[in-house]
Amino acid sequence: MDQKTKINALEGKQELTITREFDLPVELVYKAYTEAEFVAQWMGTKVIKLENRNHGGYQFETSHEGNVMFKANGTIHKIVPNQEIVRTFEMENMPIGVQLEFLNFEKVTENKSKLTIQVIYKSEAHRAEQLKLPFAYGLNMAHDKLQEIFNNLK
């Protein structure tokens, strides 16, 4: 599978950068991250809370056969429509801890956009824990699904 979502994790750092170009207007990519119905579809998760405002919060929960497999939550510190989201992200019961995420939505053309996410971890060791997971594969699958959902809505 060609991985269109790229993860750049430089050695010796406690951060990584995720980039992805979508064949979608920037407004749709932003909507995919800020509207609960779309988040639920492309992430394959239940959106318990999603408050898209400065100092808002969110909670996601993913189940399989009735068992909760994944819980995540965070605080939205800053939101600039169609441009930027600054938030924390934490997966419950995982050794990774809280991370700080800077999401930037960039218009490339009318129908093409670029998403850049800078993720900062508490330490290099915490980032290493994240990278042990099938993180890149899962993120690529999710972003491919995001592209597919919005292709069908265009």
N, C-alpha and C positions, 0 to 999 in steps of 0.2 A: 504494500500500500504506500503510495506516495504521500508523505507527510507534509502538508501545506503549512501547518502551524509549526513554527520553528522555535526551539528553546535554546538560548545561548546561556550557558552556565560556565563562566570563566573559573579556572582553578584558583583556589585560595580566597574566594569571595563568599560573602553571605547573602548574595542576591543572584537573581537570574532575570533574563528578559525573554518574554514571549512575544512573537510577532506573527501576524497572519493578515494576508490580503484577502478580501472578500469581493466577489463580483456582485456587490450590493451597494446601494447608496449608504452613506454614513448614518443617516437617520434610522435605517432598518437595523443596522448592527447595534446601534445604541439602544433601540427599542428591544432587541433580543436580550440585552443585559438588564433592562429596567422594567419590563412588563412581565408580571408573574406568569401569565398564561404561556408566554414564549420561553421564559426561563425553564419552566416545568417541562416543556416539550424537548428543547435541545439538550438540556442537562439530564433529562430522565429522572427528575426529582420532584418531590412535593414541596411547594413553596408555602411555608407556614407563615412567614412574615416578610414583607418587602416594602420598606418605607424609603422611597426615593426622595430624600431631602437631606440637607446638611444636618448632621447629628441623628440621622435615622438609623434603622437597623434592619437586619434580615436574618432569617433562619430557613434552612433547607433540611429535608429529611428524605433519604432514599431507603426503600424497603424492597425485600425480595421474599416472596412466599410468606408474607406476614411478619417477617423479621426485619427490624431496622438494621441496615447495614452501614449507614453513613449519616452523620449529622454534622452540619456546618452552620456557623453563625458569624456575625460580625457587625461592625458599626460603619455606617457611611459617613465619612467626615466631610466630604465636599462633593458636590455634584454640579456640573456645568453641562446642561443639555447638549447632546450631540458632540461633546468635546472631551469631557473628563469626568472620571469618578475616582475618588481617593477613599479607600476603605480598608478595614482590617478583615482578616479571614482566619477562621480557626476551625479545624476538624476536631470534633470531640473524641476523646479517648485515643488520641494519636500523639506520638512523641515529637511531632513537628512544632507544636506550639503556635502562637499567634504570629501571623505574618502581616506586613503592610503592603498593600497593592496600589499601584498608580496605573489606572487604565486610561489610555489616550486613544481617542477616536479621531481619525484623520481622513478628510475627504481627498481622494486621489483624483477622481473624475466624477461626473454626475452619477455613474453607476459602478464605481469601484471605490473601496475604502480600505484603510489599513488600521488594524488594532494593534497597539503596543502596550504590553503589560509589564511593568517593572515590579518584581516581587522581592521584598527584603525580609529576611529571616533573622531571628534572634542571634544565630551563630552559623558558622559554616557547617557545623555538625547537624543543626536542624535542617538546613538546606539539603545536606547529604541524605537525611532520612526521607525527605520528599522525593529525591531523585531515585531512591531504591524502589519506589512504587511504580506501577505502569503508568506514570504520570503523562508522559509525552503521547503514548498511544491513546489513553483515555481522552486527553484534551483534543487530539486530532479527530477522534471519532465524534466528540461533542461539537466541535466547530464545523465538521463536515455536515452534521445533522442541522446545525444552525443555517448553513448555506442552503441546504435542501428545503427546509421549511419555508424560508423566505423566497426561494425560487418559485415555489408553488403558490405563493401569495402575490407575486408581482403581476 
